Amino acid sequence: MSINEIFTDGIAVSGEHQESHSYSERARRNLWLQMSRMGAYSEQNEIPIIVRGEGVHVYDVNGKEYFDGISGLFTNALGHGRPEFAEAAAESINNLTFFPIWTYAHPKAIELAEKVASLAPGDLNRVFFTTGGAEANESAWKLARQYHKMRGDTDRYKVISRDIAYHGTTLGALTITSLENYRQPFEPLVPGAVKVPAVNFYRAEVHADDFEAFGLWSAQQIEEALLREGPETVAAVFLEPVQNAGGCFTPPPGYWQEVRRICDRYGVILVSDEVICAFGRLGTWFGGQKYDYVPDIITCAKGITAGYAPLGAMIVSDRLAEPFQSGELAFQHGFTWAGHPLAATMALTSIGIIERENILGNVMANEDYFRKSLNDLKDLPIVGDVRGTGYFWGVELVKDQETKETWQGEEAERLLRGFVSPEMFRRGLICRSDDRGDPVVQLAPPLISTREDIDFMVGTLRDVFTEAVRRYV
């Protein structure tokens, strides 16, 4: 489901807005929107046209202001229109328009790799650039397979990931992804996908009264999957620090430490998919620092440039990188645009701002306030669970708080697409209504957001949920 699709279902734009209508018509004619039901748009239900951004707000072609409560898909971490980026971009383009990092290198890629390595935990010191998150995950699985193969473990090709999880849509990353409606049109996929339960404590059927025990049980499901498949056949385990799809599933205490122990015991590479969670989203540079674990590989993208240019990365431990640093062996994998000078410059600029302005401190200072404000919504019968951390939160909607009965099928469609999403958009809040699992509304605002911004987001949710209760409960 695309964010544009979520935002626009049920929104009609008046015919008096001729410029908006013209853009929408042209978009319908030539622009193929990402993951969108193009048939959802018509002359009566136009494509919203966002033309500019300023700070935490964006503006449509008609001049209406919206709070960017999802950071442009978890990406615009530092807000829109910062002059530092424009100045740095101009200098970068004037110095070196483009040169690949195939065989050659350029200063900005070197500087960024050094900086990222200095921020990453443990011995994750080797940085392989991509242009996005799916490419980073694709790269990590390929590296894991080649690493095992060159060590003589030629049967290690499988990958374990969690139910509902999203890791990208390239063919390999899609195999790691666990969302059937994304996978089914492209099957058969790459062989070797193995799935284990997500850490969804709200829907727990085992240890439902003990968060820590549930976490240990969840980690042990990975070990049981390894033993069923044969540890000698498994290359890697892919997990997010906080799982996005399904609505911000946070790990219980001890979960990550048990996962690390299991991977070490069976010689399996642990990949931390931090495409969303890295670079401040959780209040730390990397998710492992939030939950006190060190993976073998970190994949990241989105916030690394604060949205000012496309860039992703695979950050690899010295142990995994070492065999490729001598002799004739190469990692036969790459992307033309990886480590682009402009993108690397934008990432260095973003990291510099995060450090100078203590952006991580802002997230941590407001985390508890964000949590409490969202938990206060539980006085509304439609609000079932609030979960998340940092500036990454999900609110699960239910038909009945006591039984946790969920919204399904046409009812969920009417609630989310027919009312909640368009009503929030109408009120000037862009966030995410997600039905990849039980219905959830997600908030992930720019990391510069203030408590006043949190009040606006939560207040808008309260108004919309209150009206939803009146209509649907």
Secondary structure, DSSP 8 states (H G I E B T S, - for coil): --HHHHHHTT----TT-HHHHHHHHHHHHH---TT--GGG--SSS----EEEEEBTEEEETT--EEEETTHHHHT-TT-B--HHHHHHHHHHHHH-S----SS---HHHHHHHHHHHHHSSTTEEEEEEESSHHHHHHHHHHHHHHHHHHTT-TT--EEEEETT----SSHHHHHH---HHHHGGG-S--S-EEEE----GGG-SSSTT-HHHHHHHHHHHHHHHHHHH-GGGEEEEEE-SSB-TTT-B---TTHHHHHHHHHHHHT-EEEEE-TTTTTTTTSSSSHHHHHT---SEEEE-GGGGTTSS--EEEEEEHHHHGGGSSTT-------TTTT-HHHHHHHHHHHHHHHHTTHHHHHHHHHHHHHHHHHGGGGSTTEEEEEEETTEEEEEEEEETTTTEE--HHHHHHHIIIIIHHHHHHTTEE-EEE-SSS-EEEE---TT--HHHHHHHHHHHHHHHHHHHHHH-
